[in-house]
């Protein structure tokens, strides 16, 4: 009978005093992230790079890459320079078209100057025939009165002056930079002109632009035009030749004075009404003959019927 062996005692505890297993890493559950951070290069690529470095290929490849990049940059720069030069160089067709237009402009300008000289010469001849004593005295008087009424000749005499000046937007800006509602408009000038005609004016001019029965006062943007001629603001001077005392009385009785007060109070448009003992209004030019009738034989010159209208075009 075999005697029993010694009984094994308990296993000795680990020296670290742990539980008998290796300690776990804090990032053990983040294997993928650990691989990315610790070994960003794939092992295969790392192995190939190591072999090339050992074979001495890295330096040669780098030099070839630099040379290739320089060649590409030089080619791109040359191509860009050529493209810019071609774009900025004048095209033959464009240059030829510009030269043709310049020649046409010069030719038309010369024609206009020649026609203007011819018009002035013919107007002088007409003036000489009208004032040279070739017409009967009665017809000369009618012709002179017609020229005065139509505005063809200048006039002098006493009269009344109404000035309108653009507002300053409450004094915050200069008159030339006034807002749209504080600027003098064509309707304002038209109203004052009509009231002056009604008050007994015999001739009217706005900033030395003579008005006739066919004159047009209108706006083109912020500019006021009289027969397509722009007026220089911000002050518009409306001059009317006539009896100053009678015109002042009639203008004060009309709606003109109240209209000026409205412009001043509502839109800050300044106005001034004065009289003058000596004014000079330039003529609007000779009217264009639109219709005439040859007198029949046996009729006197005083019964000749003719009409002329001013050309507004």
LOPA-506449 format. One line per field, with one value per residue: y, x, z of N, C-alpha, C, O in turn. Coordinates in steps of 0.1 Angstrom, whole numbers, always signed. Layout:
BEGIN
n.c2 <- c(Y; ...)
n.c1 <- c(X; ...)
n.c3 <- c(Z; ...)
ca.c2 <- c(Y; ...)
ca.c1 <- c(X; ...)
ca.c3 <- c(Z; ...)
c.c2 <- c(Y; ...)
c.c1 <- c(X; ...)
c.c3 <- c(Z; ...)
o.c2 <- c(Y; ...)
o.c1 <- c(X; ...)
o.c3 <- c(Z; ...)
This chain:
BEGIN
n.c2 <- c(-12; +21; +49; +79; +109; +141; +168; +193; +227; +259; +281; +304; +339; +365; +387; +413; +417; +415; +402; +380; +382; +399; +435; +456; +477; +512; +521; +498; +490; +506; +498; +502; +530; +532; +519; +536; +560; +551; +537; +551; +547; +522; +489; +476; +497; +510; +491; +490; +517; +516; +497; +512; +534; +521; +512; +536; +552; +574; +600; +605; +603; +625; +646; +644; +649; +676; +688; +682; +696; +722; +724; +721; +744; +764; +760; +765; +793; +804; +798; +813; +839; +842; +840; +863; +883; +879; +885; +912; +925; +945; +936; +931; +936; +950; +973; +983; +988; +1008; +1029; +1034; +1044; +1067; +1082; +1086; +1101; +1125; +1133; +1138; +1158; +1178; +1183; +1192; +1216; +1230; +1232; +1248; +1272; +1278; +1282; +1304; +1323; +1324; +1332; +1358; +1370; +1369; +1385; +1409; +1414; +1417; +1440; +1459; +1477; +1467; +1457; +1468; +1495; +1490; +1463; +1457; +1467; +1448; +1425; +1430; +1431; +1406; +1391; +1400; +1390; +1363; +1357; +1358; +1378; +1397; +1413; +1443; +1460; +1471; +1449; +1419; +1396; +1363; +1341; +1307; +1284; +1254; +1234; +1228; +1205; +1209; +1223; +1206; +1197; +1208; +1231; +1220; +1193; +1185; +1166; +1147; +1156; +1182; +1196; +1219; +1214; +1207; +1211; +1231; +1253; +1256; +1264; +1289; +1303; +1303; +1318; +1343; +1349; +1352; +1374; +1395; +1395; +1403; +1391; +1362; +1346; +1319; +1315; +1328; +1315; +1319; +1319; +1307; +1304; +1278; +1266; +1240; +1229; +1206; +1177; +1158; +1133; +1146; +1171; +1201; +1209; +1233; +1235; +1214; +1222; +1220; +1235; +1253; +1246; +1254; +1275; +1289; +1314; +1333; +1355; +1382; +1404; +1435; +1456; +1465; +1472; +1467; +1439; +1429; +1434; +1418; +1393; +1389; +1388; +1364; +1328; +1324; +1336; +1323; +1297; +1299; +1303; +1279; +1261; +1270; +1265; +1237; +1223; +1235; +1251; +1278; +1312; +1342; +1373; +1400; +1433; +1448; +1475; +1474; +1450; +1424; +1402; +1374; +1365; +1338; +1328; +1327; +1320; +1290; +1288; +1276; +1276; +1292; +1316; +1326; +1358; +1368; +1382; +1417; +1421; +1438; +1442; +1442; +1424; +1400; +1367; +1349; +1326; +1317; +1294; +1285; +1263; +1236; +1213)
n.c1 <- c(+9; +6; +19; +2; +8; +24; +2; -7; -2; -17; -14; +13; +8; +9; +37; +31; +8; -16; -44; -36; -37; -25; -21; -46; -45; -54; -64; -73; -96; -96; -84; -82; -79; -55; -38; -38; -26; -2; +11; +10; +17; +12; +24; +34; +40; +58; +79; +86; +96; +117; +134; +140; +153; +175; +186; +194; +178; +162; +173; +179; +154; +141; +156; +149; +122; +121; +133; +114; +92; +101; +103; +76; +65; +78; +68; +41; +42; +52; +31; +10; +20; +20; -7; -18; -5; -16; -43; -42; -32; -41; -68; -67; -91; -107; -92; -92; -120; -123; -107; -122; -146; -136; -128; -153; -166; -150; -155; -183; -184; -170; -188; -210; -200; -196; -222; -233; -219; -229; -256; -255; -246; -267; -287; -278; -281; -308; -316; -305; -320; -345; -342; -332; -347; -361; -386; -420; -429; -450; -451; -425; -428; -447; -432; -410; -424; -434; -410; -402; -422; -421; -396; -373; -354; -332; -343; -347; -353; -373; -384; -394; -380; -377; -363; -353; -340; -323; -331; -315; -318; -327; -305; -284; -268; -249; -263; -261; -260; -285; -313; -337; -363; -360; -351; -354; -379; -390; -417; -421; -407; -422; -447; -442; -433; -457; -474; -460; -463; -491; -493; -486; -461; -439; -417; -398; -371; -351; -324; -309; -319; -340; -375; -402; -433; -433; -415; -402; -402; -387; -378; -347; -336; -319; -316; -328; -343; -345; -359; -342; -318; -296; -300; -280; -278; -275; -294; -321; -328; -354; -364; -385; -396; -413; -440; -429; -443; -470; -468; -459; -481; -501; -489; -488; -515; -522; -519; -492; -475; -484; -477; -449; -444; -453; -434; -411; -418; -425; -406; -381; -371; -356; -366; -368; -381; -378; -375; -364; -348; -335; -330; -316; -325; -315; -319; -338; -331; -336; -368; -382; -394; -425; -448; -461; -476; -480; -487; -516; -518; -524; -530; -521; -490; -494; -514; -504; -503; -486; -470; -449; -431; -413; -386; -385; -371)
n.c3 <- c(+0; -10; +4; +10; -10; -5; +2; -21; -15; -15; -44; -46; -41; -66; -70; -74; -62; -76; -94; -107; -135; -165; -166; -181; -210; -212; -236; -249; -261; -284; -308; -336; -339; -325; -341; -363; -353; -343; -363; -390; -417; -441; -436; -459; -477; -462; -461; -489; -492; -475; -487; -511; -501; -491; -515; -526; -543; -537; -536; -564; -576; -564; -575; -602; -600; -592; -614; -633; -623; -626; -654; -661; -648; -662; -688; -684; -676; -700; -718; -706; -708; -736; -742; -729; -743; -768; -763; -755; -777; -804; -825; -861; -875; -857; -853; -879; -883; -863; -874; -897; -886; -874; -896; -908; -889; -889; -916; -915; -896; -909; -930; -916; -906; -930; -939; -919; -922; -948; -941; -924; -943; -961; -944; -938; -963; -966; -945; -954; -978; -966; -951; -968; -981; -1002; -999; -995; -972; -954; -954; -944; -918; -908; -911; -894; -869; -868; -865; -840; -824; -829; -817; -831; -832; -810; -780; -760; -729; -700; -673; -656; -632; -623; -601; -595; -573; -566; -537; -505; -491; -464; -456; -452; -473; -502; -527; -553; -548; -539; -528; -549; -546; -538; -559; -586; -610; -644; -646; -626; -637; -661; -650; -638; -661; -677; -660; -661; -688; -688; -672; -687; -702; -728; -740; -732; -715; -705; -685; -705; -727; -753; -754; -775; -794; -799; -782; -760; -727; -708; -688; -686; -672; -644; -655; -669; -699; -726; -755; -763; -753; -726; -694; -671; -638; -602; -602; -618; -640; -648; -672; -681; -705; -704; -691; -660; -635; -640; -646; -621; -605; -617; -616; -588; -583; -595; -595; -593; -573; -549; -557; -557; -530; -520; -531; -517; -490; -488; -503; -500; -520; -531; -540; -559; -566; -587; -602; -633; -650; -673; -696; -716; -740; -758; -793; -808; -832; -868; -880; -895; -928; -934; -949; -977; -1000; -1033; -1043; -1062; -1095; -1097; -1070; -1040; -1023; -997; -991; -993; -983; -958; -938; -911; -892; -863; -864; -844; -842)
ca.c2 <- c(+0; +33; +60; +91; +119; +153; +176; +206; +238; +270; +288; +317; +351; +373; +397; +426; +418; +416; +391; +369; +385; +411; +447; +460; +491; +520; +522; +485; +489; +515; +492; +509; +543; +531; +515; +548; +569; +546; +533; +557; +542; +508; +482; +473; +509; +513; +482; +495; +529; +512; +491; +522; +542; +513; +511; +549; +558; +585; +613; +606; +606; +638; +655; +643; +655; +690; +692; +681; +707; +734; +725; +724; +758; +773; +759; +772; +807; +809; +798; +824; +852; +843; +842; +877; +891; +878; +891; +926; +930; +949; +928; +939; +940; +960; +986; +989; +994; +1021; +1039; +1038; +1053; +1080; +1089; +1090; +1112; +1137; +1138; +1144; +1171; +1188; +1186; +1201; +1230; +1236; +1236; +1259; +1284; +1281; +1287; +1317; +1332; +1326; +1341; +1372; +1374; +1371; +1397; +1421; +1416; +1422; +1454; +1467; +1486; +1461; +1455; +1480; +1499; +1483; +1449; +1457; +1468; +1435; +1415; +1432; +1428; +1391; +1386; +1402; +1381; +1349; +1355; +1356; +1388; +1401; +1424; +1450; +1467; +1467; +1437; +1412; +1385; +1353; +1331; +1295; +1278; +1241; +1234; +1222; +1194; +1214; +1229; +1196; +1195; +1219; +1231; +1211; +1179; +1184; +1155; +1149; +1163; +1196; +1202; +1225; +1205; +1213; +1216; +1243; +1264; +1258; +1271; +1303; +1309; +1306; +1329; +1355; +1353; +1357; +1387; +1406; +1395; +1403; +1382; +1355; +1338; +1311; +1313; +1333; +1306; +1326; +1311; +1311; +1297; +1263; +1261; +1229; +1228; +1193; +1171; +1147; +1129; +1157; +1183; +1208; +1213; +1242; +1232; +1204; +1228; +1219; +1247; +1252; +1249; +1251; +1286; +1291; +1328; +1335; +1369; +1386; +1418; +1440; +1467; +1458; +1475; +1459; +1425; +1426; +1434; +1407; +1381; +1388; +1384; +1351; +1317; +1323; +1339; +1312; +1286; +1301; +1301; +1264; +1255; +1274; +1259; +1223; +1216; +1243; +1257; +1293; +1319; +1356; +1381; +1414; +1440; +1454; +1486; +1472; +1436; +1420; +1388; +1371; +1359; +1323; +1325; +1329; +1309; +1283; +1291; +1263; +1277; +1305; +1317; +1336; +1367; +1368; +1394; +1427; +1423; +1445; +1434; +1441; +1414; +1387; +1358; +1340; +1322; +1310; +1288; +1282; +1249; +1231; +1200)
ca.c1 <- c(+0; +14; +15; -3; +19; +21; -9; -2; -7; -22; -4; +17; +2; +19; +44; +25; -5; -28; -54; -30; -37; -17; -29; -51; -42; -66; -69; -73; -108; -95; -73; -81; -73; -41; -30; -36; -17; +12; +17; +2; +21; +10; +36; +39; +46; +70; +89; +91; +103; +130; +142; +145; +163; +188; +192; +199; +169; +154; +179; +178; +140; +138; +161; +141; +109; +123; +135; +101; +83; +106; +99; +62; +63; +83; +59; +28; +44; +53; +18; +2; +25; +16; -21; -20; -1; -26; -55; -40; -28; -53; -71; -67; -105; -112; -84; -97; -133; -122; -102; -133; -155; -130; -129; -167; -169; -144; -162; -196; -181; -167; -201; -218; -194; -198; -236; -235; -214; -239; -268; -252; -245; -281; -295; -274; -287; -323; -317; -302; -332; -356; -339; -325; -356; -368; -400; -428; -427; -460; -447; -414; -432; -453; -421; -403; -432; -434; -397; -401; -432; -416; -384; -361; -344; -331; -351; -342; -363; -375; -392; -395; -371; -380; -352; -356; -327; -325; -330; -303; -322; -327; -292; -274; -259; -248; -275; -259; -262; -298; -321; -345; -375; -357; -346; -363; -382; -395; -431; -420; -404; -433; -458; -438; -433; -471; -479; -454; -470; -504; -491; -483; -448; -438; -407; -393; -359; -346; -309; -305; -325; -352; -387; -411; -445; -430; -405; -405; -395; -388; -367; -340; -329; -320; -314; -339; -340; -353; -356; -332; -306; -296; -298; -271; -283; -288; -303; -327; -332; -365; -365; -396; -396; -427; -442; -426; -453; -482; -465; -458; -494; -508; -483; -492; -529; -523; -514; -477; -469; -487; -469; -435; -444; -454; -420; -402; -422; -426; -394; -369; -367; -355; -371; -366; -389; -373; -378; -352; -351; -328; -327; -313; -329; -310; -329; -338; -328; -346; -378; -382; -406; -432; -459; -462; -486; -476; -499; -521; -516; -533; -531; -510; -480; -499; -524; -497; -504; -475; -468; -436; -431; -400; -383; -382; -364)
ca.c3 <- c(+0; -12; +13; +3; -12; +2; -3; -26; -9; -24; -52; -41; -47; -74; -62; -76; -54; -85; -94; -114; -149; -169; -166; -194; -215; -212; -250; -255; -270; -295; -316; -350; -337; -321; -353; -372; -347; -340; -376; -401; -430; -442; -436; -473; -482; -454; -466; -502; -490; -468; -498; -520; -494; -490; -528; -531; -553; -532; -541; -578; -579; -560; -585; -614; -597; -592; -628; -640; -619; -631; -668; -662; -645; -673; -699; -681; -677; -714; -724; -700; -714; -750; -742; -725; -754; -779; -759; -754; -790; -812; -837; -873; -879; -848; -856; -892; -880; -856; -883; -906; -879; -872; -908; -910; -880; -894; -928; -911; -889; -920; -937; -907; -905; -943; -940; -910; -929; -958; -935; -920; -954; -966; -934; -940; -976; -964; -937; -963; -986; -958; -945; -978; -988; -1014; -995; -991; -958; -946; -953; -936; -904; -904; -910; -881; -858; -868; -860; -826; -817; -830; -810; -840; -830; -796; -775; -749; -722; -686; -671; -643; -632; -613; -600; -588; -569; -560; -523; -500; -483; -450; -452; -449; -484; -511; -536; -564; -544; -533; -532; -561; -543; -535; -571; -595; -621; -656; -643; -619; -646; -670; -643; -637; -674; -681; -652; -666; -701; -685; -665; -697; -707; -743; -744; -720; -717; -693; -686; -719; -738; -757; -756; -786; -792; -801; -773; -751; -715; -703; -680; -691; -659; -635; -662; -675; -713; -733; -770; -763; -748; -712; -686; -660; -625; -596; -602; -631; -640; -658; -675; -689; -709; -703; -681; -647; -625; -644; -645; -607; -600; -623; -611; -574; -583; -601; -586; -593; -560; -540; -561; -552; -515; -518; -534; -506; -477; -489; -509; -497; -532; -529; -551; -558; -576; -588; -615; -639; -659; -686; -698; -729; -742; -771; -802; -809; -845; -878; -881; -908; -936; -936; -959; -984; -1011; -1042; -1045; -1076; -1102; -1094; -1056; -1035; -1015; -983; -990; -994; -971; -956; -925; -908; -879; -859; -864; -830; -842)
c.c2 <- c(+12; +44; +72; +102; +132; +161; +189; +217; +249; +277; +301; +329; +359; +384; +411; +428; +419; +404; +380; +371; +397; +423; +451; +474; +499; +522; +509; +483; +498; +510; +499; +522; +543; +527; +527; +558; +564; +542; +538; +552; +527; +501; +479; +486; +513; +504; +486; +507; +526; +506; +502; +531; +534; +512; +525; +556; +571; +598; +615; +609; +620; +648; +655; +650; +671; +695; +692; +692; +720; +735; +728; +738; +767; +772; +767; +788; +812; +809; +810; +837; +853; +846; +857; +886; +891; +885; +907; +932; +934; +941; +937; +944; +951; +974; +992; +995; +1007; +1032; +1044; +1047; +1067; +1089; +1094; +1102; +1125; +1142; +1144; +1157; +1182; +1192; +1195; +1215; +1237; +1241; +1247; +1272; +1288; +1287; +1301; +1327; +1334; +1334; +1355; +1378; +1378; +1384; +1410; +1424; +1422; +1437; +1463; +1476; +1480; +1458; +1468; +1483; +1492; +1469; +1447; +1458; +1455; +1425; +1417; +1428; +1412; +1385; +1389; +1392; +1367; +1346; +1354; +1366; +1391; +1412; +1430; +1458; +1463; +1455; +1432; +1400; +1376; +1343; +1320; +1288; +1265; +1242; +1227; +1211; +1198; +1219; +1219; +1193; +1208; +1219; +1222; +1196; +1177; +1172; +1158; +1158; +1178; +1203; +1208; +1216; +1213; +1219; +1229; +1255; +1267; +1267; +1286; +1310; +1313; +1317; +1343; +1359; +1359; +1371; +1399; +1406; +1395; +1394; +1375; +1347; +1331; +1309; +1317; +1324; +1312; +1316; +1316; +1303; +1282; +1258; +1250; +1230; +1214; +1188; +1160; +1142; +1141; +1170; +1188; +1213; +1223; +1241; +1224; +1210; +1227; +1232; +1244; +1256; +1253; +1263; +1288; +1305; +1330; +1350; +1372; +1400; +1423; +1451; +1461; +1460; +1466; +1444; +1421; +1425; +1421; +1394; +1379; +1383; +1369; +1340; +1315; +1326; +1328; +1300; +1287; +1299; +1286; +1258; +1258; +1266; +1244; +1216; +1224; +1248; +1272; +1300; +1334; +1363; +1395; +1420; +1446; +1464; +1484; +1458; +1434; +1405; +1384; +1365; +1344; +1319; +1327; +1317; +1302; +1285; +1277; +1264; +1291; +1305; +1328; +1345; +1367; +1382; +1404; +1429; +1430; +1437; +1433; +1430; +1400; +1379; +1349; +1337; +1315; +1305; +1285; +1267; +1245; +1219; +1202)
c.c1 <- c(+9; +10; +11; +8; +15; +10; -4; -9; -12; -11; +0; +11; +13; +24; +37; +12; -17; -36; -48; -30; -29; -26; -34; -48; -55; -72; -70; -85; -107; -84; -71; -75; -59; -32; -27; -26; -3; +18; +8; +5; +18; +23; +42; +46; +59; +82; +95; +100; +117; +139; +148; +155; +176; +194; +197; +191; +162; +160; +177; +163; +136; +144; +153; +127; +110; +125; +122; +92; +88; +102; +84; +58; +67; +73; +46; +30; +45; +39; +9; +7; +20; +1; -25; -16; -11; -39; -54; -37; -41; -55; -71; -81; -110; -105; -89; -111; -132; -117; -113; -142; -149; -131; -143; -171; -163; -151; -175; -194; -178; -179; -210; -213; -197; -213; -239; -230; -224; -251; -266; -252; -259; -289; -291; -280; -302; -325; -314; -314; -343; -354; -333; -335; -363; -383; -407; -427; -437; -456; -434; -418; -439; -442; -413; -411; -433; -421; -396; -410; -427; -403; -372; -350; -343; -340; -345; -354; -364; -384; -391; -386; -375; -369; -356; -343; -330; -323; -318; -306; -322; -314; -281; -264; -258; -260; -273; -261; -275; -305; -331; -357; -373; -351; -357; -366; -388; -409; -431; -417; -415; -444; -454; -438; -447; -477; -473; -461; -484; -504; -488; -469; -448; -427; -401; -381; -356; -331; -304; -310; -339; -364; -396; -424; -444; -420; -410; -396; -397; -376; -360; -331; -331; -318; -327; -335; -350; -349; -343; -318; -306; -294; -289; -277; -272; -298; -308; -333; -342; -367; -377; -396; -411; -428; -440; -437; -466; -480; -464; -472; -502; -502; -487; -507; -531; -519; -499; -471; -472; -479; -454; -434; -445; -441; -411; -405; -421; -413; -381; -363; -367; -359; -369; -373; -384; -378; -364; -356; -344; -324; -324; -316; -324; -322; -328; -334; -339; -356; -377; -395; -413; -443; -459; -471; -482; -489; -503; -518; -527; -535; -519; -501; -485; -509; -518; -499; -492; -475; -454; -437; -416; -398; -378; -373; -349)
c.c3 <- c(+0; -3; +5; +2; -4; -5; -8; -19; -19; -31; -46; -48; -55; -66; -63; -68; -62; -84; -102; -129; -152; -169; -180; -197; -215; -226; -257; -264; -282; -304; -329; -348; -333; -332; -362; -366; -346; -353; -387; -415; -430; -442; -449; -478; -475; -458; -479; -500; -484; -479; -507; -514; -493; -504; -533; -542; -549; -537; -556; -582; -575; -570; -597; -612; -598; -606; -635; -636; -625; -646; -669; -659; -656; -685; -696; -681; -691; -720; -719; -707; -729; -751; -739; -736; -765; -776; -759; -768; -798; -824; -850; -877; -870; -851; -869; -890; -873; -865; -892; -899; -877; -885; -911; -901; -885; -907; -924; -904; -899; -927; -929; -906; -919; -944; -930; -916; -940; -953; -930; -931; -960; -957; -936; -952; -973; -955; -945; -972; -978; -953; -956; -985; -1000; -1011; -992; -976; -950; -944; -944; -921; -900; -902; -897; -869; -857; -862; -845; -819; -817; -822; -818; -837; -815; -793; -763; -742; -708; -685; -657; -644; -620; -613; -591; -585; -562; -545; -518; -490; -468; -446; -449; -461; -493; -521; -548; -561; -537; -537; -543; -558; -540; -547; -579; -607; -633; -654; -636; -628; -656; -663; -642; -650; -679; -673; -657; -680; -698; -678; -675; -703; -722; -748; -731; -724; -704; -694; -700; -730; -741; -759; -768; -784; -794; -791; -764; -739; -709; -695; -688; -680; -649; -642; -668; -689; -718; -748; -771; -758; -733; -705; -674; -647; -615; -596; -616; -631; -652; -660; -684; -692; -709; -693; -667; -637; -628; -642; -630; -601; -604; -617; -596; -573; -587; -590; -586; -580; -550; -544; -556; -537; -512; -520; -522; -493; -477; -494; -507; -510; -531; -542; -548; -569; -576; -601; -620; -649; -672; -687; -713; -731; -756; -780; -803; -823; -855; -879; -895; -915; -939; -947; -964; -996; -1020; -1045; -1060; -1082; -1099; -1079; -1051; -1026; -1001; -981; -991; -982; -970; -941; -923; -894; -876; -859; -850; -830; -840)
o.c2 <- c(+14; +47; +75; +103; +134; +162; +196; +217; +247; +278; +308; +329; +358; +390; +419; +439; +423; +396; +369; +362; +406; +422; +449; +483; +494; +523; +508; +476; +497; +518; +501; +526; +551; +532; +529; +563; +572; +543; +531; +552; +519; +505; +479; +484; +517; +508; +485; +508; +532; +509; +501; +534; +540; +511; +525; +564; +578; +607; +626; +618; +626; +658; +666; +657; +678; +706; +701; +698; +728; +746; +735; +745; +777; +783; +773; +795; +823; +818; +816; +846; +864; +854; +863; +896; +902; +891; +914; +944; +926; +938; +948; +956; +960; +984; +1004; +1006; +1017; +1043; +1056; +1057; +1076; +1101; +1106; +1111; +1136; +1154; +1155; +1166; +1193; +1204; +1205; +1225; +1249; +1252; +1256; +1282; +1300; +1296; +1309; +1338; +1346; +1342; +1364; +1389; +1388; +1392; +1420; +1436; +1430; +1444; +1474; +1482; +1487; +1457; +1477; +1474; +1488; +1464; +1438; +1451; +1450; +1417; +1408; +1423; +1407; +1375; +1380; +1387; +1360; +1335; +1349; +1363; +1389; +1420; +1423; +1462; +1454; +1450; +1439; +1393; +1381; +1336; +1322; +1286; +1264; +1250; +1220; +1207; +1190; +1220; +1223; +1188; +1217; +1208; +1216; +1188; +1167; +1167; +1169; +1166; +1186; +1214; +1204; +1211; +1225; +1229; +1238; +1266; +1278; +1276; +1294; +1321; +1323; +1325; +1353; +1371; +1368; +1379; +1410; +1416; +1388; +1390; +1382; +1341; +1337; +1302; +1309; +1325; +1311; +1305; +1328; +1296; +1275; +1246; +1250; +1231; +1211; +1195; +1152; +1147; +1144; +1181; +1181; +1219; +1222; +1244; +1226; +1203; +1232; +1240; +1233; +1267; +1255; +1261; +1288; +1308; +1328; +1356; +1365; +1408; +1416; +1456; +1452; +1451; +1460; +1437; +1410; +1416; +1414; +1384; +1367; +1376; +1363; +1343; +1307; +1318; +1324; +1292; +1277; +1293; +1282; +1249; +1249; +1262; +1238; +1205; +1220; +1250; +1278; +1295; +1338; +1359; +1402; +1413; +1448; +1462; +1491; +1453; +1441; +1397; +1391; +1360; +1339; +1307; +1328; +1306; +1308; +1282; +1268; +1254; +1301; +1294; +1340; +1340; +1366; +1392; +1401; +1439; +1430; +1426; +1423; +1426; +1390; +1384; +1342; +1345; +1309; +1312; +1282; +1260; +1250; +1214; +1193)
o.c1 <- c(+18; -2; +17; +17; +4; +10; +4; -21; -10; +0; -8; +10; +24; +18; +39; +7; -27; -36; -55; -25; -28; -38; -26; -47; -66; -85; -70; -84; -116; -74; -60; -66; -50; -21; -17; -18; +6; +31; +0; -4; +22; +33; +54; +57; +69; +93; +107; +110; +127; +151; +160; +165; +187; +207; +204; +196; +157; +152; +174; +161; +129; +137; +151; +123; +102; +120; +120; +85; +79; +98; +81; +50; +60; +70; +40; +21; +40; +36; +2; -2; +16; -4; -33; -23; -14; -45; -63; -38; -50; -46; -76; -83; -117; -111; -90; -113; -140; -122; -114; -147; -157; -133; -145; -177; -169; -152; -179; -202; -182; -181; -216; -221; -200; -216; -248; -237; -227; -257; -275; -257; -262; -297; -300; -284; -306; -333; -321; -317; -351; -364; -329; -331; -370; -390; -401; -425; -434; -458; -433; -412; -436; -443; -410; -405; -433; -422; -390; -406; -428; -399; -361; -338; -352; -344; -337; -363; -358; -390; -388; -385; -377; -366; -362; -335; -339; -315; -311; -298; -317; -311; -270; -253; -266; -266; -283; -264; -276; -303; -334; -361; -382; -346; -368; -357; -390; -412; -439; -423; -418; -450; -463; -443; -450; -484; -480; -463; -488; -514; -487; -465; -456; -428; -400; -380; -358; -327; -296; -305; -348; -362; -397; -425; -453; -416; -422; -384; -408; -366; -367; -320; -342; -318; -336; -325; -361; -338; -335; -308; -315; -285; -289; -281; -261; -309; -300; -342; -339; -372; -378; -396; -419; -418; -448; -441; -471; -489; -469; -475; -508; -510; -489; -510; -541; -516; -494; -462; -463; -475; -448; -424; -439; -437; -403; -396; -417; -409; -371; -351; -378; -357; -368; -371; -385; -383; -355; -366; -347; -315; -330; -310; -328; -332; -317; -334; -351; -351; -372; -406; -407; -447; -457; -473; -480; -499; -495; -517; -539; -542; -508; -505; -482; -511; -525; -496; -488; -479; -449; -443; -408; -406; -368; -369; -342)
o.c3 <- c(+8; -2; -5; +11; +1; -18; -1; -17; -31; -26; -40; -60; -51; -57; -54; -67; -57; -74; -103; -136; -144; -172; -189; -188; -218; -227; -269; -274; -291; -307; -333; -356; -337; -334; -368; -374; -348; -355; -393; -423; -421; -448; -451; -484; -481; -459; -481; -507; -487; -479; -511; -520; -494; -504; -544; -549; -558; -542; -560; -591; -582; -573; -603; -621; -603; -609; -643; -645; -629; -651; -678; -666; -659; -691; -705; -686; -694; -728; -727; -710; -733; -759; -745; -739; -771; -784; -763; -770; -798; -831; -849; -881; -875; -851; -870; -896; -876; -864; -896; -905; -878; -884; -916; -906; -884; -908; -930; -906; -898; -931; -934; -907; -918; -948; -933; -914; -942; -958; -932; -930; -963; -962; -935; -953; -978; -958; -943; -974; -983; -952; -952; -995; -1007; -1021; -988; -968; -938; -933; -937; -912; -888; -893; -890; -860; -845; -855; -838; -808; -808; -821; -814; -840; -808; -801; -755; -749; -703; -695; -648; -654; -609; -623; -580; -595; -553; -540; -526; -482; -460; -434; -445; -458; -490; -523; -552; -570; -529; -548; -546; -566; -540; -546; -579; -613; -631; -659; -638; -627; -659; -669; -645; -651; -684; -679; -657; -682; -704; -679; -671; -709; -728; -760; -721; -735; -693; -703; -705; -741; -733; -766; -770; -774; -791; -793; -760; -741; -706; -695; -695; -678; -646; -635; -672; -690; -715; -752; -780; -760; -726; -710; -668; -646; -620; -591; -626; -623; -663; -651; -694; -683; -715; -688; -663; -630; -619; -637; -627; -594; -596; -615; -592; -564; -584; -579; -579; -576; -543; -535; -551; -532; -502; -512; -519; -486; -467; -489; -513; -510; -529; -553; -537; -581; -566; -610; -612; -656; -682; -680; -721; -724; -766; -775; -800; -826; -851; -878; -904; -909; -945; -953; -957; -1002; -1015; -1048; -1069; -1075; -1098; -1075; -1057; -1022; -994; -969; -991; -971; -979; -933; -932; -885; -884; -855; -844; -820; -840)
